[in-house]
């Protein structure tokens, strides 16, 4: 058991700041199935649980942050020196950079990128990452490699493989098989009574790289696995226009017609969805993953209907995993666009990542209460102004940052303690740099 003492509990939904309290959590494997959950919240818990390990005092304690859309394979692209042709639009950015990079990924590169990106996530107070993997040269078993890296770090996640037609029909079918294989692996682990830290979604790239046969296979995979699809949709205007040109249908309609749109669906970006598509997503209970920094970097526009979606979550689209930085960009870009939302609305989006976890894992996430998942962040934040329920979002937007992270626990297991990772972050960095050099070299031979 671990215990945080005399700390103010910082809740996001509903926003609340407590008086100084103690919080005790069971570590994995403890207390007859209660491992990984919060045991109690109150005063003087050290007397009630004298065997608990004291891991933090003072400051603020919050639920862990969730990155609801990421590409950890991009962790090794930072500062890339491989020559990249100038790109006049978003599709050329994909062709000149990202599709060359993903074809150069092998399993050692994948493992190194997952460990490097996952370690960064934990150091930023992110306890769960929803990853969207691509690597057509090494599809089989790739999600299990990712899972092993997540478990080594102690990071929670939802994984999928990015199914696409762009590498041929055999490559497309291999992507569907990998999604189904991994989902079945997770199901077997649950059936055997093992604790599952990593769940499965059904991955797909984007509408404009998926034909009708691919969509039908993905719909079948969603239904047979009981999962949701995780797909880029209408990230760029071209995706929507191509759907109308080739199929005379909206993108969301294509998904819905094959049975691939449900309450577990994760629709990334959605900048160019129509009002009727937003209505359909809301009707089906699908999540929209908003990625403000990536949209800005790729110059694809702004989601003018963002506030019309009922289930917006926040992601990074591979631009690191710092969710407080992503939160700030989401707020500021929306204000620049003169949208109707305020920081409190984006705080609700940040918290909603926990509802996504509940959809996949069951149980309770994002609550500082007995029985909830013990995914926790201890903050070393000393506010210069009062921090209270009504202004938490303002402090996140204009004050707090990942530099304030002191300690992090996932599933009741401490992963960062007093700013020191409890895994070999130096070795992870050395291997990441080695594999990044291999990746960049391999990309030179790919057109």
MOHULIN-V470858 format. One record per helix or strand. SS is the DSSP state (H for helix, E for strand). FROM is the first residue (numbers start at 1). LEN is the number of residues. If there is no record, write none. Layout:
BEGIN
ss=SS from=FROM len=LEN
ss=SS from=FROM len=LEN
END
This chain:
BEGIN
ss=E from=2 len=11
ss=E from=15 len=11
ss=E from=37 len=6
ss=H from=45 len=4
ss=E from=53 len=5
ss=E from=60 len=4
ss=E from=65 len=6
ss=H from=72 len=6
ss=H from=90 len=14
ss=H from=107 len=17
ss=E from=126 len=6
ss=E from=133 len=1
ss=H from=142 len=12
ss=E from=156 len=4
ss=E from=161 len=1
ss=E from=163 len=1
ss=H from=168 len=24
ss=E from=198 len=3
ss=E from=202 len=5
ss=H from=207 len=3
ss=H from=212 len=14
ss=E from=229 len=5
ss=H from=237 len=11
ss=H from=251 len=7
ss=E from=266 len=4
ss=H from=275 len=10
ss=E from=287 len=4
ss=H from=292 len=7
ss=H from=306 len=3
ss=E from=312 len=3
ss=H from=323 len=14
ss=H from=343 len=19
ss=E from=373 len=1
ss=E from=376 len=4
ss=H from=389 len=10
ss=H from=402 len=3
ss=E from=405 len=6
ss=E from=413 len=5
ss=E from=420 len=2
ss=H from=425 len=19
END
